[in-house]
Amino acid sequence: MKKVILTMIALVTISLTVSAQKQVSTKTHFKFFSTTPAENIEANNYASVGTITPASGDIVFSVPMQSFEFEKSLMQEHFNSKKFLNTKANPKAKLIGKIANLDAVNFTKDGTYNVDVTGDLTINGVTKPIKEKATVVIKEGKISLASKFNLTLADYEIAFKGGKPSTNIAKTVEVTVEANY
C-alpha cells in the first residue's frame, strides 16, 4: 500500500513538473489578411517559433518576416521591400508577452480557456505594447493557443507612401495566430 501511494505521489509530481516547464512550438501558423475594394491579400507563415511557460504564463513568438508566403510573387516582393517592411533590415517580428489572467487556465485539465495576453510586439523595428484576447486549449496534456486581432500598420511605421500598392493594402490588417505545443 505504501508503494502504491508513493508511486502515485511521484507521478503527480512528475506531471506537475512537466506542465510547468517551458514548451516550444515549431507548429505555428501566422496569417495576415487585408481587404480593400481593390483586392484581398492573404499571407501565411509556418516558419515561426513560439514558447509558452505554464508556470509563469510567459509567451514568446519569433516570426521570420521573409517566410510569409503570398498568392502572387509581386505581393511578396512589395511586402519585403525597403518601401514597406524592409525585411532585410528587420528580419523578425517578436512578441514577448504573458497570459495576464493565468489563474483562468488549468494546464493539468482538458478544457478551453479564454485568456488575455499582454506584452510587447516588435515589427519593423518598432515596439508597441499590446493587449489581445486568445484561447488556450488543453487536450490530453497538449497545449494549443489561438488568437485573432487587428493590427494598424501605421503603428509600426508600415505604409506605402504612394502608388498602386498604397491603395491595395488596408490600413488595418487581421492577424491570426495558431500554435501547437
N, C-alpha and C positions, 0 to 999 in steps of 0.2 A: 504494500500500500504506500509506503514511504517513497519507493522508487517511482511509482506512478505519479504521485504528487510532485516530486522533484522534476520529473520529465516534463510534466505539464507547465510548471513554472519556467523551466528552461525554454520551452517552445514559445511561450508568451513573451518572454524577454527577448528572444531572437527576433520574433515577428515585429515587436515594437521597435527594436533597434533598426531593422531593415526599413521600416516605414518612416523612420526619422532621418535616414541618410539622404544625401543629395542624389537625385535621379537625373539621368541625362536622356534627352530625346534627340535622335537624329531623324526621327519620323515626324517631321514638321511640314506644314503647308502654310505659306503666307500667300494671300491673294489680294490684289487691289483691283477695284472696279471703278471706272469713270464713265459717266453717261452725260452726253451733251446732244443737242439737236443734230450735230454733225456726225457723230459716231459714238459707239460704245467701245471702251478699251478695257481689256482684262489682261492681267499678267499674273503668272504663278511662279512660286519659288519653292522648291522642295529641298534646297541645299542648306537650310538654316539649322542651327543647333540651339537647343534650349535646355535649361536645367531648372529643377524645382527641388526645394528642400522642405519637406513636410513639417519638420520640427519648428522652423522659423518662418515659413511662408515665403522665403526668398525665391524670386523667379528672375532668370536671366535669359535673354534671347540675343543671338548674334546672327545677323541676316546679311549674307553676301549680296550686295545690290546688283552685281553683274549677272547673277543667277536667275533674275526674273526673266521668264520666257513669255513672248508675245506672239499673237497670231501672225502679225506682219513684221518682217525684219526691219522695216523703216521705223516702226514704233520703238523697237528695241534700240535702234541707233539713236533716235531722239532722246529716249529715256537716259541713256548712258552718256550723252554728250555734255560738253562743258556748258552749253546753254541751258541745260535742265538740271540734272543731278550730279554731273561731273564725277562719275563713279570711279574714275582713276584716282582722283584726289581724295574721295570719300568712299572707299570700297565697301564699308559695312554700316548697317544701321544697328543700333543696340538698344535694348530695353534692360534696365536694371530696376527691378521692382519687387513688390511684396504683396502678398494677399493681406489686405488691411483688416479683414474680418475673419482671421484664421480660425477663430473659435466656431465658425459656422461649418467647418469641414471636419469630418471624422475619417481620417485616412485609413483607418482599420476596418471600416464598414462600407459595404457596397451602397452606392447611392449617388444622387445628383445634387450638387451643392452650388448655389449662386454666390459668387464672391465679388468683391471689389478689389481691383488691382491698382495700386498707386506706384509711382516711380518716376524715373527719368528716361525719356525716349530721345535718342540721338539719331537724327537723319540729316544728311548733307552737311555734317559738321556742326549742326545746331542742336542743342539740348534743351528740351522743354519738359516741365512736369506734366504728368498725365494721371488721370483717374478714370478707369474704364470698368465696365461690367464684364465678367467672364463666368464660365460654367466649368466646374471641376467634376469629373465623373470618376468614381472609384468602382471598378468591376473586377472581381476576382484578384484583388491586390494590385491591379494595374491602374495607373493614374493617366487621365487624359484631361486636357484643358482646351477650351474653345472660347473665342471672343469675336465679336463683330463691332466695329466702331468707325466713326467718320474722322477723317484727318484733313485739316485745312492746309493745303500745300504752302501757302504764303507764310504760315507759322514757322516753316523750316526753310524759308528763303528759296522755295522751289517755284519757278514760274518762267514761262517763255515771255519775252518782252514784246514780241510781235510775230506776225506771220501766221501761216495756217496752223501750226501746232498749238498756238496760243488759244485758238478757238475750238480746237478738237478735244482738249482735256478739261475736265471740270475743275473748278477751284477747290472743291472738297471731294475727296475720293473715299470709297468704302473699303475698309481693310478687314480681312477675315484671317483669323489665326486658328490653327488646329495643331495640337502637339500631343503625341502619344509617348508616354514614358515607360 
